[in-house]
Amino acid sequence: MQQQTLPKLPYALNALEPVISEEIMDLHYNKHHKGYVDNLNKALEQYAEAEKKGDLSTLISLQSAIKFNGGGHLNHSIFWTNLTPPGSPENKLKEGPLAQAIQSQYGSVEQLLDKLSAKAVAIQGSGWGWLGFCKNSKQLRLATCANQDPLLDLVPLLGIDVWEHAYYLLYKNKRADYVAAIRQIINWHNVAERYQKAITS
C-alpha cells in the first residue's frame, strides 16, 4: 500500500477563528492528524513485512493500530473539508437534493443540527458525531463512533470531532458550547457534494 499523506488544509490555520483558534488548529492538524498519518504508515509497513513472512500473530496484533490511526486519518481528512471560515457563502445550505432530504426527514437544517449536536455532546469519552447516508434505505442517518473508529456502515457526510484536543484549549470542559459554535463554520457546499456523490454512485 502506498504511503498515506497529510492532506493540505483548504484554509489557513487561523481562518476558523473565533470558533476554532489558530492554536487549536495547529495542534489538531500538525500534531494529532500528522501523528495518525505517521503511525498509520509505520503500522502498514510492519504489516507488509509480517505478511511477507507469514507472521500471523504480528498481523493480528497490528490491526488495532491500523484501525485507530487509519480511522483518525480518514475522519480528520473529512472533518477539515466539512469546515469553512465563518461568514463564507458555503455556510448556508442551498436548495437541492440534500436540502430536500433534510427537510423531508428532519424538518429543517436547525432541527437536524439539534439532533446531531445532542448525539455528539452525549458521547462518553472521545469520539465523533456523524450525519451519514444509508445506501440501503436511501435515507440520511445520524450516528456516533467511539474514539477514532471510522463510519463504515454509512457514507460519511458531516462529522463533528468531540475529542478534547479539538476544543479544550478554547472551550475547556464545555463541549456543548463548542458543538453549538461549530454550526457557524460548517461547509454545507462540501456536505451537499458528498451527498450528491453518495446518491449517484
Backbone hydrogen bonds, N-H to C=O, Kabsch-Sander energy under -0.5 kcal/mol:
donor,donor_aa,acceptor,acceptor_aa,energy
15,A,12,A,-1.7
17,E,14,N,-1.3
19,V,16,L,-1.1
20,I,16,L,-1.6
25,M,21,S,-2.5
26,D,22,E,-2.7
27,L,23,E,-2.1
28,H,24,I,-3.4
29,Y,25,M,-2.9
30,N,25,M,-0.5
30,N,26,D,-1.6
31,K,26,D,-0.5
31,K,27,L,-1.2
32,H,27,L,-2.2
33,H,28,H,-2.6
34,K,29,Y,-1.2
35,G,31,K,-1.9
36,Y,32,H,-2.0
37,V,33,H,-2.1
38,D,34,K,-2.8
39,N,35,G,-2.6
40,L,36,Y,-2.2
41,N,37,V,-2.5
42,K,38,D,-2.0
43,A,39,N,-2.3
44,L,40,L,-2.7
45,E,41,N,-2.1
46,Q,42,K,-2.2
47,Y,43,A,-2.3
48,A,44,L,-2.3
49,E,45,E,-2.1
50,A,46,Q,-2.5
51,E,47,Y,-2.4
52,K,48,A,-1.9
53,K,49,E,-1.7
54,G,50,A,-0.9
54,G,51,E,-0.5
55,D,50,A,-2.7
56,L,54,G,-1.4
59,L,55,D,-2.0
60,I,56,L,-2.4
61,S,57,S,-2.2
62,L,58,T,-1.8
63,Q,59,L,-0.6
63,Q,60,I,-1.0
66,I,62,L,-2.1
67,K,63,Q,-2.4
68,F,64,S,-2.6
69,N,65,A,-2.4
70,G,66,I,-2.2
71,G,67,K,-2.2
72,G,68,F,-2.2
73,H,69,N,-2.1
74,L,70,G,-2.6
75,N,71,G,-3.1
76,H,72,G,-2.0
77,S,73,H,-2.0
78,I,74,L,-1.5
79,F,75,N,-2.5
80,W,76,H,-2.5
81,T,77,S,-0.7
82,N,78,I,-1.4
83,L,80,W,-0.9
84,T,185,I,-2.3
87,G,184,Q,-0.5
88,S,85,P,-1.7
91,N,88,S,-1.8
92,K,89,P,-1.4
94,K,92,K,-0.5
100,Q,96,G,-2.4
101,A,97,P,-2.3
102,I,98,L,-2.7
103,Q,99,A,-2.3
104,S,100,Q,-2.4
105,Q,101,A,-2.4
106,Y,102,I,-3.1
107,G,102,I,-1.0
107,G,103,Q,-0.9
112,L,108,S,-2.1
113,L,109,V,-2.8
114,D,110,E,-2.2
115,K,111,Q,-1.8
116,L,112,L,-2.6
117,S,113,L,-2.8
118,A,114,D,-2.0
119,K,115,K,-1.9
120,A,116,L,-2.4
121,V,117,S,-2.9
122,A,118,A,-1.6
123,I,120,A,-1.0
125,G,123,I,-0.6
128,W,145,C,-2.5
129,G,160,I,-2.2
130,W,143,A,-3.2
131,L,158,L,-2.5
132,G,130,W,-0.5
132,G,141,R,-3.4
133,F,155,V,-1.8
134,C,139,Q,-3.1
135,K,133,F,-0.7
138,K,134,C,-1.8
139,Q,134,C,-0.8
141,R,132,G,-2.9
143,A,130,W,-2.2
145,C,128,W,-2.2
147,N,126,S,-2.4
149,D,146,A,-2.5
152,L,150,P,-1.0
155,V,133,F,-2.7
157,L,131,L,-2.5
158,L,131,L,-1.9
160,I,129,G,-2.7
161,D,159,G,-0.5
162,V,127,G,-2.4
162,V,160,I,-0.6
166,A,163,W,-1.8
167,Y,164,E,-1.7
168,Y,164,E,-3.3
170,L,167,Y,-1.5
171,Y,167,Y,-3.0
172,K,168,Y,-2.0
174,K,171,Y,-2.3
175,R,173,N,-1.5
177,D,174,K,-0.6
178,Y,174,K,-1.6
179,V,175,R,-2.6
180,A,176,A,-2.2
181,A,177,D,-2.3
182,I,178,Y,-2.0
183,R,180,A,-0.9
184,Q,181,A,-2.0
185,I,182,I,-1.6
186,I,183,R,-0.9
187,N,82,N,-3.7
188,W,90,E,-2.2
188,W,186,I,-1.2
189,H,90,E,-0.7
191,V,187,N,-1.9
192,A,188,W,-2.6
193,E,189,H,-2.0
194,R,190,N,-2.2
195,Y,191,V,-2.1
196,Q,192,A,-2.6
197,K,193,E,-2.2
198,A,194,R,-2.0
199,I,195,Y,-2.3
200,T,196,Q,-0.9
201,S,197,K,-1.1
